[in-house]
Amino acid sequence: MKALIVRGGWDGHQPVACTELFRAFLEKHGFAVQTAETLEVYADQSALADADLIVQCWTRGRLTAEQENGLVERVRAGAGFAGWHGGVLAVGYEASHYQYMVGGRFLNHPGGLIDYRVDITGDHPITAGLSSFDVHTEQYYCHVDPTLDVLATTTFTGAHGAPETAGAVMPVAWIRRFGAGRVFVSTLGHAPADLELPPTRTLTERGLLWAAGRS
């Protein structure tokens, strides 16, 4: 199987360091891993045609119509798509087909880096054996598709200058079927240290495999 890592964009999310955390894991599970550091790869059908899994970490980028269509149609045809944090949720805001495929978009993270609880809610192999856990990172407030299969949530308190969020239960990790493809998204992963937290890493690794049809 082939995994294509697409990384770049805003350096603050450390796209190289974050994606490298999962290279050995993917190779251990039989993936030939290739890396692209340009969104133009999505317009290259020869590069996408044999991709079983696309792992994206690209914050603040814009997708051309050709790039958006290439990616969306490859996933619809059967490729897995997976990623975390701003690398999938804070990119391509004007790309409605991409947003529809991903199922959510980042809006705000009141307070910046804060302590909060991640509640495991989904009964799924990705979350099997995981319990709710605490993190110190950005708590993403997103607009999300109501049809998502939600695996984990967080509840906003209305603190940090955002009283309008009080009581909002927000998805943290979700999956969805998209045509013949599968999509996994997690809002966790601002920096390598966040992804190295054991429950977050387990959630992410299992999500990658699920998106590729391996579980």
C-alpha positions in Angstrom: 0.0 0.0 0.0 1.1 3.6 -0.6 0.8 6.5 1.8 1.2 10.0 0.5 2.1 12.7 3.1 1.3 16.2 1.9 2.9 18.8 4.2 3.7 22.5 4.3 2.0 25.8 4.8 2.3 27.7 8.1 5.5 26.7 9.9 3.9 27.2 13.4 2.3 23.8 13.2 5.6 22.1 12.4 4.3 20.1 9.5 7.6 18.2 8.9 8.2 17.3 12.5 4.6 16.3 13.1 4.3 14.1 10.0 7.6 12.4 10.6 6.3 11.1 13.8 4.1 8.7 11.8 6.5 7.7 9.0 8.0 4.7 10.8 4.5 3.6 12.0 3.1 3.6 8.5 6.2 1.8 7.1 5.9 -0.8 9.9 2.3 -1.5 8.7 3.4 -2.1 5.1 3.0 1.3 3.5 5.5 2.7 1.0 5.6 6.3 2.2 6.0 9.2 -0.2 6.1 12.9 0.6 5.0 16.0 -1.3 5.7 19.5 -0.1 3.4 21.2 -2.6 -0.4 21.2 -2.9 0.2 20.9 -6.7 0.4 17.1 -6.1 -3.4 17.1 -5.9 -3.5 18.1 -9.5 -1.2 15.3 -10.6 -3.4 12.3 -11.2 -0.3 10.0 -11.7 0.8 10.9 -8.2 -2.7 10.3 -6.7 -3.8 7.3 -8.7 -2.1 4.7 -6.5 -2.4 6.5 -3.1 -4.2 4.3 -0.6 -3.9 6.9 2.1 -3.4 10.7 1.9 -2.1 12.3 5.2 -2.3 16.0 5.0 -0.6 18.6 7.3 -0.9 22.0 5.6 -2.2 25.0 7.5 -3.4 28.2 5.8 -3.1 27.0 2.3 -5.5 27.6 -0.6 -6.6 25.0 -3.1 -7.0 25.7 -6.7 -10.1 24.3 -8.4 -7.9 21.6 -10.1 -6.2 20.7 -6.8 -9.4 20.5 -4.9 -11.1 18.4 -7.6 -8.1 16.0 -7.8 -8.0 15.4 -4.1 -11.8 15.1 -3.5 -12.3 12.8 -6.5 -9.4 10.5 -5.4 -10.9 10.1 -2.0 -14.4 9.6 -3.4 -12.9 6.9 -5.6 -11.5 5.0 -2.6 -8.4 6.6 -1.1 -8.3 7.3 2.6 -7.8 10.9 3.8 -6.5 11.7 7.3 -5.0 14.5 9.3 -5.1 16.7 12.4 -5.6 20.2 13.7 -5.1 23.1 11.4 -3.4 20.9 8.9 -6.8 19.8 7.7 -9.2 22.2 9.4 -7.6 25.6 8.7 -6.9 25.2 5.0 -8.9 25.7 1.8 -11.7 27.8 3.4 -13.0 28.8 0.0 -12.9 25.2 -1.2 -16.5 24.0 -0.5 -16.0 20.5 -1.9 -13.0 20.0 0.3 -14.8 21.4 3.3 -17.7 19.0 2.6 -15.4 16.0 2.4 -13.5 16.9 5.6 -16.7 17.6 7.5 -15.5 20.6 9.6 -13.5 23.8 9.6 -11.6 25.7 12.3 -13.1 28.9 13.7 -11.4 29.8 17.0 -9.5 28.5 20.0 -10.4 30.7 23.0 -7.5 31.2 25.4 -4.9 29.6 23.2 -3.0 26.8 25.0 -5.3 25.8 27.9 -6.1 22.7 30.0 -9.2 20.8 29.0 -10.8 17.3 28.9 -11.2 15.1 25.9 -14.1 12.7 26.3 -14.1 9.4 24.4 -17.6 9.0 23.1 -17.5 6.7 20.1 -17.8 2.9 20.3 -15.4 2.1 17.6 -12.1 0.1 17.1 -10.2 3.5 16.9 -11.2 4.3 20.5 -11.3 0.7 21.9 -9.7 0.7 25.3 -9.2 4.5 25.5 -10.5 6.5 28.3 -11.2 10.2 28.5 -8.0 12.2 29.0 -6.7 15.7 29.8 -4.6 17.8 27.4 -2.9 21.2 27.5 -3.2 22.6 24.0 -5.6 24.6 21.8 -9.3 23.7 22.2 -10.7 23.9 18.7 -14.1 25.5 18.2 -15.3 24.4 14.7 -18.2 24.3 12.4 -19.0 20.7 11.8 -21.2 18.5 9.7 -24.1 17.0 11.7 -23.6 13.6 10.0 -20.1 12.9 11.4 -19.4 9.7 13.3 -17.9 11.4 16.4 -15.2 9.5 18.4 -14.3 12.1 21.0 -15.6 15.5 22.2 -14.8 18.4 24.5 -17.1 20.7 26.4 -16.5 24.4 26.4 -16.9 26.3 29.6 -17.4 29.8 28.3 -14.1 31.0 29.8 -11.2 32.8 28.1 -13.3 35.7 26.9 -15.8 33.5 25.0 -18.9 33.2 27.2 -21.0 32.4 24.1 -19.3 29.0 24.0 -20.5 27.8 27.5 -21.8 24.3 27.4 -21.0 23.7 23.7 -20.0 20.1 23.1 -17.6 20.1 20.2 -16.2 17.1 18.3 -12.5 16.5 18.8 -12.1 13.4 16.5 -14.4 12.0 13.9 -14.6 9.7 10.9 -16.8 9.6 7.9 -17.4 7.7 4.7 -17.0 9.7 1.6 -18.0 7.8 -1.5 -15.7 4.7 -1.6 -13.2 6.5 0.6 -12.8 7.1 4.3 -11.9 10.3 6.2 -10.4 10.6 9.7 -9.9 14.0 11.4 -8.6 15.0 14.9 -8.4 18.5 16.2 -5.5 17.6 18.4 -1.9 18.1 17.1 -0.8 21.7 17.4 2.8 20.5 17.9 4.8 17.2 18.1 4.4 17.1 21.9 0.6 17.0 21.5 0.8 14.1 19.1 3.2 12.2 21.3 0.8 12.2 24.2 0.0 8.4 24.4 -3.8 8.6 24.0 -3.6 11.2 21.2 -0.9 9.1 19.4 -3.0 6.0 19.7 -6.1 7.7 18.4 -4.2 9.2 15.5 -2.4 6.0 14.5 -5.6 4.0 14.6 -7.3 6.7 12.6 -4.7 6.6 9.9 -5.1 2.8 9.6 -8.9 3.1 9.6 -8.8 5.7 6.8 -6.7 3.4 4.7 -9.2 0.6 5.2 -6.9 -1.4 7.5 -9.3 -1.8 10.4 
